[in-house]
């Protein structure tokens, strides 16, 4: 029912590379999709998981920042994302 995937994360600390190993249980379907994507792209599963996690964490930070500044932006006349892009372009 679940597949186990081990992901190695590299972190830089004081010029030395440290590894943190994270064991993740995935549903069979997701594991098959990951395996297929890895084979199709020639990438290893660990790199795919690291990139996905990095993108997810960035998205969460972006949403938190957006939520924090949305009231101030509306007071300044920025209603939609296009308003902001027009102002900074």
N, C-alpha and C positions, 0 to 999 in steps of 0.2 A: 504494500500500500504506500509506503513512504521510502524514498531513496535517500541515502546519506551522502552528502557532498562535503568535502573538506576544502576550505578556502584559506589560502595563505595570504596574509596582508603584510606588506612591507612598510615599515615606518622608519623615518630617518631621525635619529636622536644623537646629537653631538658628533655628526659625521659617520656614525656607525649605523649599519642597517640592522634593525631588529625585526623579528618575525613574530606575529601573533597568529596562532592557528585557531580558526573558528569552524566548528562543525555545525552544519546546517542540514536539517531534515526537510526534504522537499517531497510533495506529492508526486507519484509516479509520472503523471502527465507532464508536470513542470520539469521534472528531471529529463524526460524524453525530449521535450522542447529544447532544453538547454544543451543536451548532447547533440541534437540535430543542428542547432545553430552553431555550436562549436565546430562541428565537422564541416558545415557549409562555408564557414568563414575562415577556417584554419586557425582559429584562436583557441586558447585553452580556457577551460571553464572558470578557473580562478580569476583570470583577467576580465572575463565577461561579468562575473559577480562583482568584482571590485569597481568596475566602471558603472554598473547599475546602481550599486550602493552609493557611490559618489554623486551620481546624478540625482538620486532620491534625496540625499541629505541636502544638496544644493537647492532642490525644489522646495523642501520644507523651510529652509532658511529664507528663501525668496518670499514664500507665502507669509511667513511671520513678519518680515520687514514690510511687505506690502500692507498687511493688516494694520501694523503699527502706524504707518504714515497716511493711510487712506483718508482719515478725517481731516488732517491738515491739508492734504492735496485738494480735497473737495472745497474747503474754505478758500483756497487759492484759485479755484476755477478749473481745476483739473478733474474732469468727470470720468473720462475714459483713458485707456492707455495711449490712444492716438493723440490726445491732447498733450500728454507728456512728451511723446516722440516729436511732435511738431515744435514744442517749446525748446527742445534741446538740439534740434536739427538745424 
